[in-house]
Amino acid sequence: MEFAELIKTPRVDGVVLHRPFMPTVEGTLCLTGHHLILSSRQDNTEELWLLHANIDSIEKRFVGSLGTIIVKCKDLRVIQLDIPGMEECLNIANSIEALSTLDSVSLMYPFFYRPLFEVIEDGWQLFVAEESFKDLESMTDEWRLSEVNKDFRVCPSYPSFLTVPKDIDDESLCKAASFRHGGRFPVLSYYHKKNGMVMMRAAQPLIGTNGRRCKEDEKLINATLCAGKRGYIIDTRTIAVAQQAKARGGGFEQEANYPQWRRIHKAIERSNVLQDSLIKLVEACNDQSHSMDRWLSKLEASNWQSNVKEILTTACLAAQCIDREGASVLVHGTEGTDSTLQVTSLAQIILDPTCRTIRGFEALIEREWLQAGHPFQQRCAQSAYSNGKPRSEAPVFLLFLDCVWQILRQFPCSFQFNENLLIMLFEHAYASQFGTFLGNCVAERVKLQLSQKTVSLWSWVNRPQELQRFLNPLYEPNNLVIWPSVAPQSLLLWEGVFLRWNRSTKCLDEACQEMVHIIEYNKELQNKVNSLRRQLAQLETEDGPLQTP
Amino acid sequence: MEHIRTPKVEQVKLLDRFSNKSVTGTLHLTATHLIFVESNSTSAQEIWILHHHIASVEKLSLTTSGCPLLIQCRNFRLVHFVIPRERDCHDIYSSLLRLLRPVSYDELYAFSYNPKQNDQQREEGWQLIDLAAEFERMGVPCDQWQLTDVNREYKVCKTYPRDLYVPITASKPIIVGSSKFRSKGRFPVLTYFYQEKKAAVCRCSQPLSGFSARCLEDEHMLQAISKANHNSRYIYVMDTRPKLNALANRAAGKGYENEDNYSNIRFQFVGIENIHVMRGSLQKLLEVVGTRSLSMTDYLVGLENSGWLRHIKAIMDAAIFLAKAVTVEGASVLVHCSDGWDRTAQVCALGSLLMDPYYRTIKGFMVLIEKDWISFGHKFADRCDQLNIDPKEVSPIFTQFLECVWQLTEQFPQAFEFSEWFLIQIHEHVHSCQFGNFLGNSQRQREDLQLKERTYSLWAHLLNEKQNYLNPVYSPSFAESHPVLEPSTQAYHFKFWRNMYHQYDRSMHPRQSILKHVLTLKDSNRELEGTVQALKTKLQKFGVRTSPLKPQTPPRERSIAPRPQSLILGAPLLSRKEVQQEEDEEVFGEEAREDAPASTGGERTVEGSSATENGYGEVMGSFGSKNEPGVVTLEFGVARMSC
């Protein structure tokens, strides 16, 4: 298909662009296959380059022959375009609608994007399962890297290589897989070096109404326990929801069959509920009424902060079991691709200082989200402004980022990266020139040949020029477990995302600059003192102080 | 001392408010403080509670472990002791009941507090703030405004200060006539003068207009205020009350200005609620945030139902209205409420702070409080319950003002010379009765009490510790680019002030404080500059030429006040050492303790970050009744990690 077929009017002159907290720009609007561009042809005005994929929905309005298109983006920005001429406006609107809802992945921009920078370090090769397994091997010999899923037959949403207990053979893995939703049998998610405890993740067991059991599954997870030790199964669903799942063939581990495990139920919402929560939250943030009661009640009704609290609490609980209780943990919900990943990845940020570095965080997202089969393409197809009936869209990843931000707020000196990295990841998960978040699982990405045909986000982020933007000036590495507060008074609204386009951040940015200046000046002074001391020491050993006349 | 029956109780348990944690220690009761000293611990936590800070003491019914005593403080601390023997508990309880109800001003801490200063230092402390100099700074007296001696003897208005500024055209008969037409005689006087536009902010109380009464002198007074400003043909009269309240007052012979009787006024209600509503609102707020295992829904619904942030926003909206009228329209504004000492003080002070960068400095903020709150007779004694006279008079009016300022610091981080620690510390001392500044209800009463001779000034104390209260990112040039602050009043900009209302609840706070971190860096920068300078001098002796150092500040001698168990991670508390020196001998006798050792022995945590304090979930009691060692470790307080 040619994009040109969808573009009836490729350019219009005299279009006026309105953006919050920015001066209006008048210029020429151009539509290309992947971008909406507004250029004023003047030197000092910023141009607008908007990816069609970033457009969540549009609204049209007409006053006489002047048309207005309100463009609502997935990054939550809302802009307004005044277009002279009714026909032009209609054509532009139709094109935007068609181009922003292309069905075929291979028509997406990442397949057309050619980087203007030289790829020094290929992000596609950065996080290889064999490499991280080597790290594990240096700490313990209890685990092995299985290739049972090499051609994605045992579990379509898992990667080819999986870390499993050494004593469990591939045959048992296949049997355990048949007992778990989507074939997602229990695999290693995290090894806690300090005490050798582990966190595993899986999907729900398929016990159904008959109470099916699977010896291999039981053996598999028991193999992760030391002699005489017990473990915890954290089911991210309430007991009621888990019970209901039995009727559809799912369910939870029965005590009788897993005597060494204690099950804890939490109440993380399912994805369709989360999408509704996001829509309501963004609606509340965009309410211009200035009424305090209205704001608070809308914020409450959105339930967003409750979701943040519940997810964070569950992650803390998992971390607590591992670090404080000295017990191993298995985490699952229903499919094991959403709430499960939120919990396992957040628990690692709490427990493992490596995950608080930029590389470590990238590796975490690669391992616990991309490789682990979070269906990014489905979940991020639409954002808060979607009009249509939601299919499988849900801000699962955004909630994870929000929780990371909450921890970052409470431990501002413990992270190598800053809020900008989190916001950038949110943007790119929804619309990007890079291929990293395309597809729903490793199998799909292999089929799409993403690593050959697109550029990895990490290739770009890790360039020193870009990295600068994401560094936290306050960072002072520490090797400690960080326990965040989950009291509602301690959890804040993530303004950097939800109020990003509704407030002017000039004053806050300048204050931040000043802080950076203080920190840098401190480093400078320390260097100066050191060099002067060296100089002095040298002089003192060479020859005693000169006689002053 | 005669009220203290049991000065010391051992084996007392202190329960944490939000978790199941508890520590054991010894409780000491002194003439001024209730002190809890943790035993058997390397950290040896100490809690000092000034009797004046205690709002209420409650003895709960006896339990198996002892007798619980619940103490609620005005600085939002809440402590829950369990005392093993009922008798001891009762003794402490009844002593406290007596101690926290002083019958006369003489019993207040300020009259016994002695920071080891001589009379001259004390006097100098009181001279730090000079309101005459402040009016001069504003440009008053001038060709339109003059100082009047009409209230020199407090004859016209008992609750106003002696020195008052009025338009030159307002003669004494007019002033006296106007004062008779205003509640409590509080006639319109100048509180802030915006030199750039010659516009004035004046304050007064409500007129005694009833349904139809009028007063020519009062009308003339407003006319005089209007005429003193050539930039505008009209003045605004802001009634800070909700219209309904003002209407109701008419039946009592009070009310508001009738626009028909006053020429060229623009009358405006702004709808700030009264002291009773505010008291109830704070109570509701504290109840909500004091709930254990509070859910997000209950928190947000509770926050909304308390109305607290709505009230804060209403005050801010009024102040913004005032600042706009003055700075943009160049109009003079007359502000009043009922008596003109609560809402009026809030709006005038906050409005001036928006208009004048001086009030955003440490010294300027003190001046502002001295002017609009202390001298104009905000009834601190009644509102802060200094003598336990009438619970219906108590209200967090001043706390709201401090909170409004904090909300502004959140929007304009570089505009203020001080940090929130300064605001919190002021709040602490408004209730502590340790310094004389806030005692009593009016200037006249303060003079009668001879506060300047018998007590010390808080301002001197705070200026001494100035280092602790600086905002590290403050930029004086911000004042030049933003002389007038224009805050956004979108509801989402108003936040719950956790560091105030949870200042003693450690588990609620971020575990690493950016403020503390950057302050430390700034201190370190100053020291390093000194070191660089010293090294260069040494090098010069070797004949080495060095480039001059860039920004220079002479190495200052700094005395950082002791920072005991931080309120909010290192925020300074009242100087405990001083207090301790005074009382050590009589209370502790031979048991005099040393200060807590800095190290907590081998274990490291990130600023007290702990899994148990946060209560993530039901791990405890996991495997039924079996005593799993893994479960027991959870009882320990702090997440331990050796590395």
Interface residues (C-beta under 8 A of the other chain):
Chain A: K194 R230 Y232 R262 I264 K266 C285 Q288 S289 H290 S291 M292 D293 R294 W295 L296 S297 L299 E300 N303 Q305 S306 V308 K309 T313 T314 C316 L317 A319 Q320 C321 D323 R324 E325 G326 A327 R409 Q410 F411 P412 C413 S414 L474 N478 N479 L480 V481 I482 W483 P484 S485 V486 A487 P488 Q489 S490 L491 L492 L493 E495 L499 N502 R503 S504 C507 L508 E510 A511 E514 M515 I518 I519 Y521 N522 L525 Q526 K528 V529 L532 R533 Q535 L536 L539 P545 L546 T548
Chain B: F18 V289 L294 S295 M296 T297 D298 Y299 L300 V301 L303 E304 G307 L309 R310 K313 Q411 F412 P413 Q414 A415 P472 V473 S475 F478 S488 T489 Q490 A491 Y492 H493 F494 K495 F496 R498 H502 S507 M508 H509 P510 R511 Q512 I514 H517 V518 L521 K522 S524 N525 L528 E529 T531 V532 L535 K536 K538 L539 K541 F542 G543 V544 T546 R604 T605 V606 S609 S610 A611 T612 E613 N614 Y616 G617 E618 V619 S622 F623 E628 G630 V631 T633 L634 A639 M641 C643
